[in-house]
């Protein structure tokens, strides 16, 4: 297996809430306006994303879908392939794998959005589909990381350990313009 590199993270911050104000029939606020950093939902719909219904193949078990995506991530991933408005929660795992070259045409990261805790290592693993890819953080990312030159070899990996909280935004350089984007939220346990 080809390993491309490992880097440590930096601190940053995210936000939540959609700014809307939900009121009940009496006209009183019901507390689900998102002002507490969430969108009012608890993400407990029972889905774990492991059946492939989220666009994945179901091989990365242990994560569960949540729809309380920080606005910074949701806005960044608006045009991302394989992004369905959910963030996969892997806050109880030491290592998480993200497929590079996912989707029907191999031009996506899967899952596109993940939530982890400090100390978690993200392993991007190439599928061999969609041509040559790389993983590069945006200037707005809380950490700076870059897997280097784009590669197409199936099984190639790039690892990044995130030690501090913050929002991590990234893309594939050759396919950024067609929506090969990804994001990571690092939160306290």
PAFI-21725 format. One record per residue (C-alpha): y, z, x; residue number from 1; residue in three letters. Coordinates in pm, whole numbers, plus 50000, padded with zeros to 5 digits. Last residue first. Layout:
N
((Y; Z; X); NUM; "ala")
...
// end
This chain:
189
((51462; 52258; 48416); 189; "unk")
((51804; 52136; 48532); 188; "unk")
((51864; 51768; 48459); 187; "unk")
((51828; 51442; 48653); 186; "unk")
((51898; 51144; 48428); 185; "unk")
((51754; 50818; 48559); 184; "unk")
((51857; 50463; 48479); 183; "unk")
((51725; 50109; 48500); 182; "unk")
((51846; 49751; 48494); 181; "unk")
((51681; 49408; 48506); 180; "unk")
((51919; 49264; 48246); 179; "unk")
((51942; 48892; 48324); 178; "unk")
((52243; 48929; 48557); 177; "unk")
((52069; 49204; 48757); 176; "unk")
((51775; 48977; 48838); 175; "unk")
((51808; 48900; 49212); 174; "unk")
((51970; 49242; 49284); 173; "unk")
((51729; 49455; 49080); 172; "unk")
((51928; 49736; 48920); 171; "unk")
((52015; 50105; 48938); 170; "unk")
((52194; 50391; 48764); 169; "unk")
((52131; 50756; 48858); 168; "unk")
((52302; 51019; 48642); 167; "unk")
((52328; 51371; 48780); 166; "unk")
((52140; 51683; 48886); 165; "unk")
((52041; 51739; 49248); 164; "unk")
((51724; 51690; 49454); 163; "unk")
((51622; 51339; 49353); 162; "unk")
((51337; 51204; 49566); 161; "unk")
((51323; 50828; 49600); 160; "unk")
((51009; 50625; 49667); 159; "unk")
((50963; 50249; 49700); 158; "unk")
((50626; 50088; 49640); 157; "unk")
((50445; 49757; 49698); 156; "unk")
((50136; 49729; 49476); 155; "unk")
((50186; 49363; 49389); 154; "unk")
((50388; 49186; 49660); 153; "unk")
((50707; 49027; 49526); 152; "unk")
((50968; 49167; 49763); 151; "unk")
((51348; 49184; 49746); 150; "unk")
((51505; 49309; 50069); 149; "unk")
((51594; 49676; 50092); 148; "unk")
((51472; 49957; 49865); 147; "unk")
((51828; 50085; 49822); 146; "unk")
((51947; 50433; 49733); 145; "unk")
((52284; 50607; 49687); 144; "unk")
((52290; 50909; 49461); 143; "unk")
((52510; 51008; 49163); 142; "unk")
((52519; 50640; 49062); 141; "unk")
((52857; 50483; 48989); 140; "unk")
((52838; 50250; 49293); 139; "unk")
((52511; 50121; 49150); 138; "unk")
((52173; 50206; 49303); 137; "unk")
((51949; 49926; 49432); 136; "unk")
((51580; 49861; 49358); 135; "unk")
((51429; 49531; 49476); 134; "unk")
((51250; 49238; 49319); 133; "unk")
((51077; 48912; 49419); 132; "unk")
((50923; 48699; 49144); 131; "unk")
((50861; 48794; 48782); 130; "unk")
((50521; 48962; 48821); 129; "unk")
((50365; 49128; 49129); 128; "unk")
((50356; 49461; 48945); 127; "unk")
((50575; 49642; 49200); 126; "unk")
((50568; 50021; 49198); 125; "unk")
((50885; 50232; 49185); 124; "unk")
((50795; 50590; 49272); 123; "unk")
((51037; 50854; 49147); 122; "unk")
((51006; 51188; 49322); 121; "unk")
((51102; 51501; 49130); 120; "unk")
((51281; 51774; 49323); 119; "unk")
((51553; 51817; 49063); 118; "unk")
((51426; 51759; 48707); 117; "unk")
((51349; 51426; 48539); 116; "unk")
((51472; 51209; 48250); 115; "unk")
((51376; 50841; 48244); 114; "unk")
((51536; 50516; 48127); 113; "unk")
((51399; 50163; 48174); 112; "unk")
((51035; 50271; 48157); 111; "unk")
((50940; 50021; 48272); 110; "unk")
((51178; 49819; 48488); 109; "unk")
((51225; 49462; 48371); 108; "unk")
((51203; 49094; 48470); 107; "unk")
((50826; 49039; 48476); 106; "unk")
((50836; 48775; 48200); 105; "unk")
((50647; 48966; 47932); 104; "unk")
((50776; 49301; 48046); 103; "unk")
((50744; 49476; 48380); 102; "unk")
((50841; 49353; 48727); 101; "unk")
((50900; 49695; 48883); 100; "unk")
((50693; 49961; 48705); 99; "unk")
((50837; 50314; 48723); 98; "unk")
((50609; 50593; 48843); 97; "unk")
((50702; 50961; 48807); 96; "unk")
((50624; 51243; 49051); 95; "unk")
((50661; 51622; 49029); 94; "unk")
((50631; 51626; 48648); 93; "unk")
((50761; 51868; 48385); 92; "unk")
((51092; 51691; 48321); 91; "unk")
((50922; 51358; 48251); 90; "unk")
((51114; 51271; 47933); 89; "unk")
((51135; 50899; 47856); 88; "unk")
((51485; 50800; 47745); 87; "unk")
((51513; 50607; 47424); 86; "unk")
((51746; 50330; 47304); 85; "unk")
((51478; 50060; 47326); 84; "unk")
((51523; 49939; 47683); 83; "unk")
((51256; 49681; 47778); 82; "unk")
((51521; 49444; 47916); 81; "unk")
((51863; 49593; 47981); 80; "unk")
((52167; 49462; 47789); 79; "unk")
((52282; 49801; 47655); 78; "unk")
((52139; 49980; 47959); 77; "unk")
((52473; 50083; 48110); 76; "unk")
((52609; 50198; 47773); 75; "unk")
((52300; 50407; 47697); 74; "unk")
((52301; 50558; 48047); 73; "unk")
((52667; 50667; 48036); 72; "unk")
((52623; 50775; 47671); 71; "unk")
((52350; 51024; 47764); 70; "unk")
((52026; 50940; 47578); 69; "unk")
((51927; 51191; 47311); 68; "unk")
((51663; 50953; 47167); 67; "unk")
((51362; 51112; 47328); 66; "unk")
((51034; 50947; 47419); 65; "unk")
((50764; 51157; 47579); 64; "unk")
((50628; 51139; 47929); 63; "unk")
((50284; 51258; 48036); 62; "unk")
((50108; 50929; 48072); 61; "unk")
((50219; 50639; 48287); 60; "unk")
((49945; 50390; 48191); 59; "unk")
((50072; 50321; 47839); 58; "unk")
((50132; 49952; 47898); 57; "unk")
((50501; 49995; 47841); 56; "unk")
((50706; 49828; 47571); 55; "unk")
((50771; 50152; 47384); 54; "unk")
((50470; 50097; 47160); 53; "unk")
((50243; 50103; 47464); 52; "unk")
((50029; 50381; 47325); 51; "unk")
((50157; 50635; 47576); 50; "unk")
((50509; 50652; 47435); 49; "unk")
((50462; 51018; 47349); 48; "unk")
((50558; 51001; 46985); 47; "unk")
((50552; 51322; 46786); 46; "unk")
((50898; 51277; 46637); 45; "unk")
((51020; 51578; 46829); 44; "unk")
((51322; 51418; 46992); 43; "unk")
((51543; 51708; 46888); 42; "unk")
((51805; 51507; 46710); 41; "unk")
((52169; 51602; 46686); 40; "unk")
((52298; 51342; 46929); 39; "unk")
((52299; 51587; 47215); 38; "unk")
((52567; 51731; 47439); 37; "unk")
((52661; 52016; 47203); 36; "unk")
((52928; 51800; 47043); 35; "unk")
((52657; 51571; 46905); 34; "unk")
((52786; 51593; 46551); 33; "unk")
((52473; 51768; 46430); 32; "unk")
((52631; 52103; 46346); 31; "unk")
((52624; 52055; 45969); 30; "unk")
((52999; 52022; 45930); 29; "unk")
((53112; 52119; 45584); 28; "unk")
((53202; 51865; 45317); 27; "unk")
((52989; 52033; 45052); 26; "unk")
((52741; 51741; 45060); 25; "unk")
((52681; 51782; 45435); 24; "unk")
((52905; 51662; 45714); 23; "unk")
((52822; 51461; 46024); 22; "unk")
((53108; 51418; 46271); 21; "unk")
((53071; 51137; 46522); 20; "unk")
((53168; 51183; 46886); 19; "unk")
((52845; 51035; 47015); 18; "unk")
((52738; 51329; 47222); 17; "unk")
((52625; 51357; 47578); 16; "unk")
((52755; 51376; 47928); 15; "unk")
((52632; 51327; 48276); 14; "unk")
((52704; 51480; 48611); 13; "unk")
((52671; 51428; 48981); 12; "unk")
((52496; 51580; 49279); 11; "unk")
((52337; 51387; 49559); 10; "unk")
((51979; 51267; 49606); 9; "unk")
((51745; 51245; 49907); 8; "unk")
((51603; 50915; 50036); 7; "unk")
((51254; 50761; 50076); 6; "unk")
((51149; 50418; 50200); 5; "unk")
((50961; 50087; 50162); 4; "unk")
((50600; 50190; 50127); 3; "unk")
((50346; 49908; 50134); 2; "unk")
((50000; 50000; 50000); 1; "unk")
// end
